[in-house]
Amino acid sequence: MTYPYSVDLTNCDREPIHIPGSIQPHGCLLACDAAAGVVLRRSENAEEMLSLRGEAIGRPLEDVIGPEAAHTVRNALAAAADASRPALAFDVAVHGRAFDVAVHRFKGVSIAEFEPAAAETRQPLELSRMLIGRIREADAPERLVASAARLVRAIAGYDRVMIYHMEADGSGRVVAEAKRPDLESFYGQYFPAGDIPQQARALYLRNTIRVISDASGARSPLVPMLDASGEPLDLSFAHLRSVSPIHCEYLRNMGVAASMSISIIVGGELWGLIACHHYSPRVLPMPERVAAEMFGEFFSLTLEALKHKRKLSTAADARRALDGVLRLASHHQDVGAAVRESLASIARLVPCDGVGLWMNGEWTAEGSTPPRDAVARLVALAAEAGEGAIYASHCLTQVVPGAEDFSAEAAGAMAVPLSQRPRDYLFFFRKELVQTLDWAGNPDKIYSTGPLGDRLTPRKSFDIWKETVRLQARPWSEADRETAEAARSALVEIALRHSELLQDERNKADVRQRMLNEELNHRVKNILAIIKSLVGRPAADGQELADYVTSLKGRIQALAFAHDQVVRGDGGGRLSALVAAEVSPYREPAAQIVCSGDDIWLDARAFSVMALVLHELSTNAAKYGALSRSGGRLDVSWRRTETGDCEILWRESGGPAVAPPTREGFGTVLVDRSIPYDLGGESDVRYLPDGVQARLLLPSRHVSSAEGRGAMRDGPASVRVAAPALPAETTLSDLSVLLVEDQLLIAMNVEELLAKRGALSISTSASAAEALRKLETFRPDVAVLDVNLGAGTSLPVAEALALRGVPFIFATGYGDRSMIPPDFSHVPVVRKPYEADALIAAILRAWRPDGAE
């Protein structure tokens, strides 16, 4: 086989694998113009596989594969909006033979890939649902990856399935494995970054599944290889794209004849791969490949959620450990002694092998640490390189003279300054990474060696990695640094606290800390309640599962972005940043988006509400409006009015004809009601024939100038409170309920919950003033009062209800009853986010305090 380029181990990082000039021969390819009208290129095997009559190049597609097949291909192409997601058509008849076809358009060329349809195969949705159903209950990343490896092997039938994780330095590690019993194990092994070149990593991000049916390297060349302008065909998104000869040799050296790789993408980065190996040639039918691709996306999403959950749990554990240090220090006269007594607890804050404290010229160590005579060099390094900030190195031999002598005890270190002057430091240490690692397989295993040598064998690759990372520790992550910064802040606070001479000053600091923790706890619980309300909304009739998941994911991501900006931006965020974040995914040459306006700052409440509203408007524009077709235009502008309000104008044009929605879906309710309900503003959406136009008005109390806004900061997470269980038949016996709740989404969720449990009517108020007006003409059987209403409390409503003899309960996101006066100490309290059983039990306890039926 003659390749259009020469490749060896010296240039494989520059190998143009996206333009190989050929495809894998288990299928064939036709490349046409942008409209799929005329065939411009074909694979060499297309004539035989498709039973073509005469040369296809230059002929209309319908003359080549038949009118009906050509019509199917063009219809599929019209549905392929994104090249990374080719449209699929199954059982397409071409000259009497059935094919599965994948179609996409890239760089002005329509590419149709034909694979012979399997005689019998399960449907993609059935397979993906089976896989997803088995992993959705995983509660930790380790359990998720372990179960995923077993499931993929059981369903796809490959001899070996590995979960391969990319480390911070680009190397990879096998973190889970399911295999045939007679095969040696690769579990736990590392491989150097060069095993997956950079251009391959980029393609894994763009094209999330890669199937190699035969590692022998057989190819079917493209005819012609170059077009009239001398350009090769870009096959970045083609499933049949032929394989790099170096990668084929690597697989053959492992004895692997066929493979499949599914990308694991977390936070927009390539976290790793689900790597499947088979020891004989294997063609995976397109339906099973589609199911594997869908599973990979769900797996990535679930892994990301579990990682975030663990991060929050780790942060909470760190906070508790630091609180313990603070409590101990508050009873100590000697700050250094307090911290030294707490070293064992501090060591648990960050994954490490040892911890040391250099304070007031005294060294105290716990676990695996450097010898005492090396400490002075480490302190000098921290003072010079750290410059008053946290300094970390995973390879001390590069920065500390003589560090090779103690690399067995400490190959990496992170230094945390505890004072303004370069004097006191806390050190975390890690051992050399390769000390306890060894090959997990049979040491006598003999691999075949190809022309490029034994470098391309797994054992030699592992040896090269060990040589590369010798005298190095596992790199310090951003999460490690964040935890260390939290420890620094807490320990510096200890020093400052002990510098205060008066006991009442220490007491005030304690009160401030408790109030801050309660406020952060309240914010996080409100966010959780909103997310629960989003998840609890039922799917619309006829809505596909994938569409529902995409919509839900988008709404939660919009809320997460808003919450992150609120926490980091002193309780709010810039409107311009929010608009840019929501419309940026739809910026492309085919559609024009223009955003302009004053430099406006929204408070936390308005920022979260607008994140959801703008997300709904943006996704609707991309699905049905101006951003759904070429030539569409979206104009978003905003300004401060004379009264200080913020007016936002949303104008779409150049899109398809618009008609008002025939039913009021959840998104429509969100756009129409959330701004008036949550903010007391205005929302006017008009469905004009030439495009949607919306006018949104935010009251001045939620708006200010963004000039001078600067520093961001993070806050801790919250803890969920469990709810008691109630019999399923428990009802509210036709009660009328007054609900005082200032969050629209939470109010909608509670309305639905109470109605399902038999409540006769639910009257909802967003403020105490509104509730008091309703009580002038309305007497409920029972009331649910959110204590904190943002701008005030519901205590005036509680007093009015008490005077009228109406029972009620309180709802709060705070951790205790500190906001509830002693006069109402007998009133039941439920925690937010609401649990159905807890809420119903509290209502019944208030309504029937004596327990009578």
N, C-alpha and C positions, 0 to 999 in steps of 0.2 A: 504494500500500500504506500503510495506517495502522498505526503502531507503538504499543505501549502506553506508550511513553516518548519523550522528545525527546532526541536525541543530537547533539552537535557536538564540535569539538576542545577546547572548554573543559571538558567533563565526561566525556570518554571513559574516563578512569581510574575513574570511578564507574559506568560503564554496567553494568547487571545482566545480563551476557551469559548467565548460567546460567538465567534465566527469560525467554526471549525471547517466549514465547507462541505460538511457531510452529516448524515444522520445515522442512528442505529437502525439496522435492517429489519427489525420486527414490525416496522410500519413504513409508510411512505409519505411523501410530502409534495404538495403543490403550492407554489407561491404565485399570487396574482396581484393585479393592481389594487388600489385602495378600495374599489367598489366590488372586488371579486368578479370582475368582468372577463378579463383575459389572463390566461396562464402565462407567467413570465419565466418561471423556473420550475424544475421538478427534481425529485430525487431519481437516481439512476434506476432504482428498482420499481418506480411507479408504473412503468409500462406493463411489467409482468404482474404485479400485485393487483392493479386495478383493471387488468385486461384491456388496456387502451388500444384503440384502433388508430395507428399512425402516430406521428409526433404531436405531442400536446402543446408545446411552446408556441405561443402566438395565436392560439385558437381560443374562442370563447369557452368559458368554463362549462356551459351546458352541453357543448359539442363533445367535451372530453369525458365528463362523468354522467351526462344525462340531465334533462331539464329538471326532473323532480329532485335529484340529489343536489344540483346546483342551487335550486330554490331553498332547500333546507340549509345549505352552507351559508347563503346570504342572510337568511333569517337569523341564524345563529350569530353571524358576524354583527348584525344590528344590535344584538343583546350584549355583545362583548364590549362593555364600556371601558374596561381596564385591561391592558395587555397582560398584566400579571394574573388575571383570572380568565383564561380562555373559555369561550362558550362551548358547550358540549352537546352533541347530538348522537343518540345511540341507535344502532340497527339501521343505518342508512344504506340503502341498496344501491350498489354501483355495478352495473353489468352482471347482475345476478348474484352478487356476493355481498354479505352484510358487513358493514364497517361501523366502528365507533369513531367519531370525528371530533377533534378539538380545533377550534377556530379562534384566531386573534389577529388584530391589526397592530403593526408596530413599524414606525418610521415610514409610513405611507405604503406599506406592503401588507397584503392580506395573506396569512399563512394558514393553510388547512392541513392537519395531520390525520392520516387515516391509519387505523389499527384494526386488523380483523376482529370482528366481534366474537367473544367467547360463546361457546354453545350454551353453557349454563353458568350463571353468576348471580349473586345476590344483589339487590338494589342498593345504591350508595346510601340512601337515607336509612334503610334498615341496618346496614353495617355500622354506620356512624352512630346511630342511636344506641346500638348494642354496646359499642365501645364507650361512648360518653356516659351511659347509664352506670357502667361499672366503676368509673373513677370519680364521679361527681361527689361521692361521700368522703373522699380522702381529706384528712384533716391536717396533714403536714406534707411539705415538699418531698421528703424522703419516701413516704408511703405512696405518694402520687407517682413518682418516677419508677419505683419498683413495680407497682401494679401496671403501669403503662407498658413497660417492657414485656411483661407476661401476656398482657392482653393483645398487643400487636402481633406477637409471635403466634398466639393461638388463632387469631383471626386471619392474618395474612399468610401464615404457613412458612415463614423463612426459618432457616436452620439456626440463626443467631440474631437476636435483637438487643441492641445496646442503647442506653441513654448516654450521650456524649456531651459533657459540659465544657464550655470554653472558659478557661481561667483568665485572670486579669492580664497576664503577660502574653496571652494569645495561645498558650498551650492548651491541650485538651485532656480530660480525664473521664474514664468510664465510670459513671456513678450508679448504673444499674445494668443488669444483664439477664436475659433469658435465653437458654441455648439447648442444643441437642446434648444429651448426656456424654457422648464420646468426645466432644470438643473441649480443648483446653480453655481456661477462663481468662478473659481480658479484664475482669472486674477490678477496679481500683487502679488500673494502669494509666500512666501519663504518656502523652505523645507531644512532640515539639510543635511549635506554631507553624513551622514549615510544612507539616503534613497536610494542612489545608491552606493553600496560598490565598493571598488577600483578594485576588479577583474572584476566586471561588466563593469566599465568604460573602462578597458583595452580591453574587448571583443567588446565594442561599437566602439572602434577604429579599430579593426581588421575586424569585421563583421558588416557592416554599416546598416543593416536592421534586425529587430527582430519582428516576428509575433507570437502572442499567440492567438490561436483560441478559447480556452475554459479555463478560469481561475479556473475551478473546481479542477484542478490539476490532471486530468486523465492522465495516462502514459501508454506507451507500452514498457515493458522492453526489453533490448537487450539480445539475446541468442547466445552464452554465455555472461555473463556480463564481465568476465575476460578471456583473451586469455591464451594460454598455459604457458606463462611466468608470468601470474598473473597481466597483465596490462589492465586497462579499455580502452575503445575506446574514443579517444579525438574528441569531437564534436564541437570544437571551431568555425568551419565554416559551420556547418550544420544548415539549416534553421529550421529543425524539432526538434532541441535539446529541451528536456523537460525543464520545468521552475522550478526555485527554489521554494520550498514550502513556504518560507517566502514571496517571491514576489507574489505568488498566493494569499496568505492570505491578503497581502496589497491591491491587486486589489479587492478581494471579500469584504473586509471591506469598500471599496469605492463604492460597488455595481457594479463594472466593471466585465463583463464576458469575454471580448476579447479586445486585444490591438495590436497596431503596433507602433514600435519605429524606427525612421530613424535618423541616426547619422548626426550631423552638425559638420564638421571638418574644422577648420580655422587655417592656419599656422601649420598644423600637430598636433594640439591639439583638444581635444573634447570641442568645444564651447558650445554645447547643443544638444537637441533632438527635433525632431518633434514627439510628443507623441499623439497617437490616442487611444481613449477609446470607447468601445461599451458596451451597457448594456444588451446584449444577446449574446450567442455564435455566432462567425462569422469566417468563413474560407475565407480568401482573396485569390482568384485564383493567380497562379504563374505569369501569364502575368501582372496582375495589380500590384503585388509585385515588379516585375522587373521595371515597369514604375515608381513606387514610389522610388525605389532605384536610378534610373537615375535622377529623379527630385531632390532627396536629394543631389546628387553630384553637380548638376548645381546650386542648391540653395546655397550650401557651397561656391562654387567658386564665385558666384555673391555677397554673403555677404562679403567675404574677400575683393573683389574689392571695394565695397562701404565703408568698414571700412578704407581701405587705402586712398580712396578719401577723406573721412572725416578727417582723420589724417592730410593729406596735407592741407586741408582747415583750420583746427584748427591751424596748424603751421603758416599758412599765416596770420590768424587773430591775433595770438599772436605776430608775427613779426610786424604787423601794429601797434598794441597797444604799443609795446615796442618802435617803432619808434616815436610814439607820445610822450612818456615819454622823449625820448632823445631830441626831438625838444624843449619840454618845459624846460628841464634842461639846454639846451644851452643858454637860456636867463635868467637863475637864478644865482644869486651869492651864494645862500645857497642851497647846494645839498639836505640836509634833507627836507627843505621846498618844493623843487620841487617834491621829491618822495611822501611826505605827500599829496600834492595836487593831485597826480596821483593815490592814493590808490584805488579809485573806478574803474579806468581802469585796474589796476593791478589785482584786485579781479576777473576780467573776464577772466584772463589767464588760470586759473585752476578751475574746478568745485568745489566750496566751498561755505560755508555759511557765512564766514567772513574772514577778513584779518587784520593783525596788523603789525606795524612797530616799532621796538625798535632801535633808532638811537641816539647816543650821550646822552644816558641816558633818553631819552624822549619817551613816549609811545603814539602812535596814532592808533586808531582802526576804522574799518568800518564793519558793519554787526554784525553777532552773534559771539562774542569773549569772552574769559574768563575775570573775573573781574581784576581790576588793581593790586590787592594784590597777584594774582597768577602769574603775569608776570615774577617776579624775579626767581621763580622756573622753569618756562619754559626756560628762558635764560640760567640758570645753566645747565639744561638738554641738551640744544642744544650745549653748549660749551663743556660739558664732553663727551656726546655720539656721537656728530657729528664730532668732531675732525677736524673742518675746512671744512667739506663737508655737503651736504644736509642730514638732518635727518628727518625721518618720522615715526609716530606711529599712528595706527588707534585705539589704546586703551590706552589713557593717564593714566587711573587708575592703569595700571600695572607699570608705570615708574615715575609718579609724585605723591608724597604724597598729599592726600586731593583732588585729581582730581574728586572724586565722587561728590563733592559739586557743580561743574560747568559743569557736563557732559551734562546737558540739553542745555547749550550754546556751548560747545566744547568738544566732546568726542575724537576727533582725531586732530592731528596737524602735519604740515610739516614746518620745520625750514630751511630757506635759508640764509646762511651767506653772509654778504655784505662787509666783510673786512678780511684781513689776520689774525688779532688777534681776539679772541673771544669777540667781542664788539657789533657789529651792526647786527641785524637779521630782516628778513622779515618772517612773519608767515602766513600760510594758515590754516583755521580751518574748521572742519566739525562737524555737530551735531550727536547725537546718532541715529543710523540707524533705530531703531524700534519706535521712538517717534510718528511718524505720520502714522504708519502702523496698519491696522486692517484687520480682516478676511473679505473677500469680499462677502462671501456666506450667506446663511440663518443661523443665530446663533442657531436656534432650530433644525437644521438638525440632525437627529439621524443616526449614522453609526452602522452597525453590528460590533461585536467584536469577533475575532477568539481566538484560544487557547493561542496565544502569547500576548493577551491583546490589550488595546486601543492605545498603542504606534503606531501600524500600521494602523492609520486612518489619513486622511489629516489634520483635525483640531488639533489633538494632536501633529502631526508631526510639524505643524506650531508653536504651543505653545512651543515645545522643541527648535525649532530654535530661537524663541524670547528669551528664557531663555539663550541659548548659546551665543547670540550676544549682550546681555544686556550690556550697558555702552561702546559699541563699535561703531565706525563710519565706513562708507564705506572705505575699504582699498585704499591706494594710489597706483595708477598703475604706470607702467614704463613710460607711456606717460605723466602722471602728473609730474614725476620726471624730465623728459627731458624738459618739458616746464619750470619748476622751475629753471633748470640749465640755460636755455636760459635767463630767467629773471635775475638770478644772474650775468651772464656775462654782460648783458646790464647795470644793476645797478652799477656793479663794474666799468664798462667803464665810467659811468657818474662821479663816484668819481675820477677816474684817469684823466678824461678830465678836471675837475675843478681844478685839481692840477697843470695843465699846466698854466703858466703865460702869454704866448704869444698867441695872437689871431691867428697868422698864423699857429701855431701848431694845433689849433683846426680846422682850415680850411683844413689842410692836412689830418687830421683824417676823416673829412667828405668825402673828395675825395676818400680816400682809401676804406671807407665803400661803397660808391656808385659803385666804380669799382668792388668790390667783389660781390655786389648784381647783377650787370649786367653780370658778368662772370657766376655766378651760374644760372641766368636766361637763359643765352645762352645755357649752358650745358643741362639743363632740357628740353628746347624746342627742342634741337637736338634729345634727347632721345625720346621725344614724336613723333617727325617726323619719326624716325625709326620704332617705334611701329605702327604708322599709316600705314607705308609702308608694314609691315608684315601682318597687318589685311586686307589690301586692296588686297593682292594677292588672286586670285580666286582659289577655290578648283579644284584639278585635276578631269578629267572625271572619273566617277565611284567611287570616293572616298566617303566613308561613313562619315556622319556628325560627329560621335564620333571620328573617326580617324583624321578628319580635326581639330576639337577642341583640341584634345590631342596634335597634332603637333604644332598648334598655341600657345597653353599654354606653351609647352616646350620651344619654341623659345623665348617667352616673358620672361619666368622665367630665361632663360640663360642670356638674356640681362639685366634683373633686378639684377641678381647676379653680373654681370660685373659692372654695374653702381654703385651698393652699394659698391663694393670693390674699385672702382675708387675714389668715394667721401670720403670713410673712409681711404684710403691708400695713401694719398698725391698724388693723380692723377694717380693711376695705381694699380698693384697688382702682386703677385707672380704667375708665370706660374705653379708651382707645385700645388698651391691651386686651380687654375682654372681647371687643368686636374683632380685632385682628386674629385672636386665637380661635374664634368660632367660624370665621369665614376662610381662614387660610387653607384648610384642607381642600377647598374647591377652587383655588386659584390655578388657572391653567390658560394657555394661549387661546383656547376656544371660547372662553367666557371672560368678560371684563368685570372687575370688581373695583369700585372706587369708594374709599372711606375717608371722611374728613370731619373735623369738628374741633371744638374748644378742648383745652386740657382740663378734663373734669374728673373729679374723684368721687366715687360712690362709697357709701358706708357699707358695712358688712351685710346688712339686711338687703339693701338694693342690689349689691354685687351678686349675691347668691340667686336672687330672683331673676335678674337679667341674664345670668348665665344660662338658665333653663329656657327662658323665652327666646333668646337669640339662637340657642341651639335648635329649637323647634323651627324657627323661621329659616335657618340656614339649611337644615336637612330637607325641609319641604321644598325650598327653592332648588336644591340639587336633585330631588326626586321628580318634582312635577313642574317647577317654575323656570325662571330665567337661566339658572345654572345647569339645567338638564339638557341643553342643546347648544350647539355651536352658534356664536353670535349673540348669545344672551348677555345681559348687563344688569348688574346690581349696584345701586347707589345707596350708601348708608351715611347719613349726616346727623350731627347733633349740635345743640347749642344751649347756652343759658338764656332763658327768657328774662324779660324785665323784672319779673317777680322772683327770679332766682331759681325757678324750676328748670329741669333738663328736658328738652324736647328732642326726641329721636325720630327721624324719618327714614323709613325703609321703602325703597322703590325698585321694583323689578320691571324690566322691559326686554323686548326681543326674544322672549321665550314662547312656548306654546300658548294657545288660547286658554284663558282661565275662567273657571266657573266656580261659584260658591260651593263649599262642601255639602253633600247631601245628608250627612249625619254629623253630629257633634262628638268627635272622638276625644281621647284624652289630651292629645297635643293641642287641639283647638281650644279646649277648656283651659289648658295651661296658659296659652297666649292671651285669651280673652279675659280671664278672671284673676290671674295671679298678681298683676300690677295693681288693679283697683283694690283687691282684697288684702294683699300683704303690705302694700305701700301707701294706699289711699290715693293712687294716681289714676291715670286714664289709659285705656288701650282701645284703639280704633283700627280694625283691620278691614280693608275693602278688597274684594275680589273683582277687579276691573278686567275687561276682556283682554287688554294688552299687558296685564301683569298685576301682581299683588302690590298693594300699597298699604303701609301701616304707619300710624302715628302713635307713639308711646310718650307719655308724660310722667316724669318722676318728680314728686314734690321736693321743694327746696330743702326740707329738713334732712333728706337723704343725699344731698349733693353739696359739693364744695369744690374750690379750686385745687388742682393737683400740684401747684407750685410748692416746692420745698419738701415734697414727700420723699423719704429716703429709706432709711434702714429697715430691714425685714428681720423677723424673728420667728422661731418655731415654738409650738406649744405641745404639751403632753397629750396622750390619748386618754380615753375614758374607759370605765369598766361597766359591763352590762349586768343588770340585776335580774335574777331569775324570777319567774312568775309561778304562782300555785296553779295546780291543775283543777279544772271543774268538769263535772259531767257534761257530755255533749248536749244533753237536753235542757241545760240551764238556760232560761230565757228572761227577758225583762218585762214580760207580762203586759204588753201594750202601754208602757210608760211613755210620757212625754219628757224629753231631755233638753236642757239648756247646755250648750257646749260653748265655752269661752276659750278660744285658741287663736293665736295670731299668725300661725303658719298655715297657708291654704292647703298644701299637700297633706299635712298632718290632719287638718280638719276633715278633708275629704275621706281620708282613710278611717278616721274614727266614726264619721257619719255612716259609712258602709258597714263597719263592724257592728255598730249598735243596731242598725236596721236589720242585719242578719240575725241578731239575737232577739228580735221581736219588739224593739222600740216602736211606739206608735208614731211619734214625730220627733225630729231633731231640729232645734233652732240654734244656728251658729252665729257667734259674734266674735269680731276680731279685736275688740277693745272693751275696757270696762265701761266707758261711756255708752257705747252701743248696747251693751247688755243691760245697763240700767234703764235705758229708754224702753227696751222690750219688756222689762219687768213691770212697767206701768200698765200694760194691757195683757200680759201673759203670765200665767202662774204654772211653771213646770212641776212635774212630780219629783224630779231630781236634777242636779246640775253637776257638770264636770268643769272645774276651773283650773286653767293653766296659771300657776302662781306668777311667773315672770312673763309679762307681755311686751318685753322690749322697752317701750317708752314708759311703762308703769307696771302696776301689779293688778291682780284681780281681787285684792282684799276689800275694796269698796263693794264689789258685787257680793262677796261672802257676807259682809255685814248686812246688806239689804236682804239677802236670802234668809239669814238668821232671824231678822225681824219678822219676816213673813212665815217662818216655820217651815221653810222648804229645805229638805236635806241636800247636802252637796258633798263632793269630794275634791281634794286638791290633786293636781298633776304637776310634777316638777322634774327637771333634769339635774337638779343639784343633789349632792350626796347626803344631805341631812335636812332637818326641818327648820333650819336657821332663819328662813324668811317668813315662817308662819308664826304669828303672835301666840302667846300662851292661851289667850281666850279660845283659840281654835285648836288646841292640842288634842282634842278628842276626835277631830275630823280625820277620816281615812285619807291616806296619801298613796298615790300610785306613781311609779317612776316612768320617765320617758327615756327611750322609745317605749310606746305602749305594748304590752302583752295582752291579748284578748281576755284570757282567763283572769288575770290580775285586775283588769279594768272592770269586768263584769262583777267579780267578787266584791270589789270595793263599792260599786254602785249599790249592789244588793245589801251590803253591810250598812251603808248609810240610810238606805230606804227602809230596811227592816232591821233596826239595831237590836231588837229583842229576838230575832231569828224566827218570828212567826211567819206562817205561810200567808 
